[in-house]
Every structure is written in structure tokens, then in C-alpha cells.
Amino acid sequence: METKHKANKQLSLAFFLNLLFAIVELIGGILTNSTAIIADAFHDFMDAVAIGIAVYMDKYSQKPASEKFAYGYRRFSLLSAIIMSAILLIGAVFMLYNGLTFINETKEVNSVGMFALAVLGIAVNGFAFLKIKKGDSHAHHHHNHAPDANSKAIMLHLLEDVLGWVAVLIGAVVMYFTNWFWIDNLLTIFIAFFISYNALKNLSSTFRILLQAVPPNIVVKEIKTSLENIPHVVTVEQLHIWSLDGNKTIASVIITISDLLYYNSTQLNVKQVFTNYKIQQLTLQINTLENIPK
């Protein structure tokens, strides 16, 4: 519980850092006359909102199952992922339109100010990334479980932001020495495509979960073969595996055994197979050849 609280504190810190820097970035973008900086200000602001929603939904999803939500509230985080991806896509379309509209219009950009903002952007996002990574590593080391899904997603966002700022920094240096100010619009288009690619990728993975697709790290045929190799197992039927929220994996299966004498040993062996594949929840039905439902 203490580790969970610490992880939430790290995420909260990342939220405030991104929100404050997005405001600084917007002002800096206006002062430097850089559409690329303004475009990335929108990106960082949406990242801050995404982190804020992730912190809130992480707490909300811990609510126990109820009569209305038999599986609990874990999937509420997927709804926020869809909303945030949609907002990012809409913003990316406006950025792309703006970048393409003014691609042939040369406007002077303050490359020195742009460079300073890029350095600050790398520092802020890099610091937030390392803080979350440190908290996540601490949780993994002391509790021996997989890193939190929200933390992993946000670390990826922040790492992408660092790479985006590196591109802006390189662009600022090129503009300073060449006065090729059209690079600013090119960077805006690059950021728009970058945001669109990641938003579409997030939407795709989220919809896969909602449509109950088999998790990408699971090979059903392998698991079925492992179950069939258990002593005294005759048939393996209706094997279904899906993810509840991208983190918790659920499975159900019907096993037929040769004799009731092997019920307990088979139950233990079957559970062990699913544990080996990191499947956290299993619904298991074991039949014998004599009592197979007609």
C-alpha cells in the first residue's frame, strides 16, 4: 500500500511538472514565434491531463466489484485512454493543417529562445521520466510484481517527449546557423505525425482489450498443448483468454480427465500452467469421462 502511494506521488509530480512546463512552453512559443513549440505545448498539456486522469483512474479502478460492475472498475481506465487519444488526434489534425498551410511562408523564429526551451524540455521530461522509473523500480524490487501499466504508459509518453525535444533542439541549431526558418513548420508537421502515430497505436491496443482479443504476449496453442500434456487429461475445451484492462489477464477452460481420482492433482497442475503464463484469474471446470454434460 505504501509503495502504491509512493508510485502515485511520482505520477502526481510528473503531472505538475508537465502542466507547469506546458504553460511556460506556450508563452515561450508565442515569444519565439515558433509554431513547433506551440504545437508541442499542446502535446505536453495533453500529456499532463493524461497523467492526471491516469492517477485518478488508478485510484478509482481499485474499487471492489459491485452488483452493477461484477468485474470491478478496472476498465474505466480504458475509457480515459480512448478520450485522450481522440483529443490528441483532433489536435494533431489542427497542427498538421497549420504546418502545411504556412510551410511556404517564411517567418523569423527566435532560434536561441527555441534552443533554450528545447534544453529545458529535455531536462523537465527527462527528470519526470527518471522519477517515475525510480518509483516503479522500487515497487518491482520490493514486491516482486510487474511494473504498473499506467506508469509504463506514462514513462513511454515522457521518453517520446524527450526525443521530440531533441528534434526541436537540432532544428533550432540548424536555423541559427542557416536561417532556414521553414524548418519550424516542418517540425510542426513532424510533431503532428508523431502524436497521431502514438494516439492511433494507443487506440488500437485499447480497442483490442475492449473486444476481448487474446493478449499479445499469450500464445493460446502453447497453453493448450501444456494442458494436454498434463497426466490423465483427456480433452481441453473452450479455452478463452482475455485481458480485463491491459494488465490483469483472465482465462476460462473446461478440462476432461480419465478418472475422478486425479481431480486434485489435475487442478493443481492446471493452475500452475496458467500461473506460469502470468494469468491472474482462472475459471476452471473439470469433468470426468463419466460425467461429461450431454
Long-range contacts (C-beta under 8 A, 24 or more apart in sequence): 3-138, 3-139, 3-142, 3-143, 4-139, 6-135, 6-138, 6-139, 7-135, 7-136, 7-139, 7-148, 7-151, 8-55, 8-58, 8-59, 9-135, 10-131, 10-132, 10-134, 10-135, 10-136, 10-151, 11-51, 11-54, 11-55, 11-58, 11-132, 11-150, 11-151, 11-154, 12-55, 13-128, 13-131, 14-51, 14-128, 14-131, 14-132, 14-154, 14-158, 15-48, 15-51, 15-52, 15-55, 17-124, 17-127, 17-128, 18-44, 18-45, 18-47, 18-48, 18-51, 18-124, 18-125, 18-128, 19-45, 19-48, 19-52, 21-120, 21-121, 21-124, 21-125, 22-47, 22-48, 24-117, 24-120, 25-117, 25-121, 28-113, 28-117, 29-117, 31-110, 31-113, 32-109, 32-110, 32-111, 32-113, 32-114, 32-117, 33-107, 33-108, 33-109, 33-110, 34-109, 34-110, 34-113, 34-114, 34-184, 35-98, 35-99, 35-102, 35-184, 35-185, 35-188, 36-114, 36-168, 36-171, 36-184, 36-185, 36-187, 36-188, 36-191, 37-114, 37-117, 37-168, 39-95, 39-98, 39-99, 39-187, 39-188, 39-191, 39-192, 40-121, 40-161, 40-164, 40-165, 40-168, 40-191, 42-91, 42-95, 43-88, 43-91, 43-161, 43-164, 43-191, 43-195, 44-121, 44-125, 44-161, 46-84, 46-87, 46-88, 46-91, 47-157, 47-158, 47-161, 49-84, 50-80, 50-84, 50-154, 50-157, 51-154, 51-157, 53-80, 53-84, 54-80, 54-150, 54-153, 54-154, 55-150, 57-150, 58-148, 58-150, 61-245, 71-244, 74-244, 74-245, 74-247, 74-248, 75-209, 75-210, 75-244, 75-245, 77-150, 77-245, 78-206, 78-209, 78-210, 78-245, 78-246, 81-202, 81-203, 81-206, 82-203, 82-206, 82-207, 84-202, 85-199, 85-200, 85-202, 85-203, 85-206, 86-199, 86-203, 88-195, 88-196, 88-198, 88-199, 89-195, 89-196, 89-199, 89-200, 91-195, 92-192, 92-193, 92-195, 92-196, 92-199, 93-192, 95-188, 95-189, 95-191, 95-192, 95-195, 96-188, 96-189, 96-192, 96-193, 96-196, 98-188, 99-185, 99-186, 99-188, 99-189, 99-192, 100-185, 100-189, 102-185, 103-182, 103-185, 103-186, 103-189, 104-182, 105-185, 106-181, 106-182, 107-181, 107-184, 108-181, 109-175, 109-181, 109-184, 111-172, 111-173, 111-175, 111-176, 112-172, 112-176, 114-168, 114-171, 114-172, 114-175, 114-184, 115-169, 115-172, 115-173, 115-176, 117-168, 118-165, 118-166, 118-168, 118-169, 118-172, 119-169, 121-161, 121-162, 121-165, 121-168, 122-162, 122-165, 122-166, 122-169, 125-158, 125-161, 125-162, 125-165, 126-158, 126-162, 128-158, 129-155, 129-158, 129-159, 129-162, 132-158, 146-247, 146-278, 148-247, 149-245, 149-246, 149-247, 153-202, 157-198, 160-194, 160-198, 164-191, 164-194, 205-246, 206-246, 209-242, 209-243, 209-244, 209-245, 209-246, 212-242, 212-243, 213-242, 214-241, 214-242, 215-241, 215-242, 215-243, 215-249, 217-278, 218-249, 218-277, 218-279, 223-251, 223-273, 223-274, 223-277, 226-273, 226-276, 227-253, 227-255, 227-270, 227-273, 230-266, 230-269, 230-270, 230-273, 231-262, 231-265, 231-266, 231-269, 232-257, 232-258, 232-259, 232-262, 232-265, 232-266, 233-257, 233-266, 234-258, 234-289, 241-279, 244-281, 248-280, 248-281, 249-277, 249-278, 249-279, 249-280, 249-281, 250-279, 250-280, 250-281, 250-282, 250-283, 251-279, 251-281, 251-282, 251-283, 252-282, 252-283, 252-284, 253-282, 253-283, 253-284, 253-285, 254-285, 254-286, 254-287, 255-284, 255-285, 255-286, 255-287, 256-286, 256-287, 256-288, 256-289, 256-292, 257-286, 257-287, 257-288, 257-289, 258-288, 258-289, 259-288, 259-289, 260-288, 260-290, 263-288
